[in-house]
């Protein structure tokens, strides 16, 4: 029986949160220092209902090899 790999490209809204010690930021001047942008240290929560599929691809899936020459189909 054939298997297919289905890949969805999605967009969604997330909340990124982290707890830091007071010496890691400067609260008096609102300087978040290394935490100005979320990184892998943050915990992420997707806001339910904000997800939207922007593209879908599917291709035959072969467990033995990852053959990128296979024809892909997308919507």
N, C-alpha and C positions, 0 to 999 in steps of 0.2 A: 504494500500500500504506500502510495506517495505521501510525503510530508511537505508542508509548506511553511516557510518562515514569513510571518506577517509583521511589518514594521509600521508604526504610526508615528508621524511627526506631530507633536502637539504643542500648544501654547497654554499656559495657565498662570494664575496668580499664586504667589507663595508668600509666606511670612518666614523670615529668617531671624532666628533668635540665638543669643549667646549670653552667658553670665560671665562678667569679668570683674577682676579686682579693681578697686578705685585707683590704684597706681598705674593701671594700664590705659587709662584715658584721663583727659583733663576736663572735668565737668564744669569748672568755672568759666571756661571759654568755649565750651561745646566742641572740643577737639576729641574725636573718637580714635585718633591715631591709626593703629593697624586695623581697626574695625570699621573704617569708613565704608567699605564695601564688603558684603558677605563673602566668606570663603568656605573651605571644607570644614572648618572648625564650628561653623554655625549649624544649628538644627533647623531643618526646613519642614514646613507644613503647607501642603497644598490646600488652597481654599476651595472647598467643595462647590461644584457647579461652575467653576471658572474655566474648566478645561475645554479646549476646542481642537479638533483634529484638523490640521492644515494640509496633510498629505498622507497617503497610505500606499505602501508598496508591499507586494508579495512575490515570492520566488520559490522555486522548488528547493527543498532543503535536503542535503545529503550529509548525514552524520559522519561519513568517512572523510570528507574533505570540505574545505571552504572554497569552492570554485567561484570566483568573482566573474567568470565569463558567462555565467548563466543569464538568460534573459529575464529581466525584471519587468513587472507590470505595476503601473501606478495609477492612482486616481487623481 
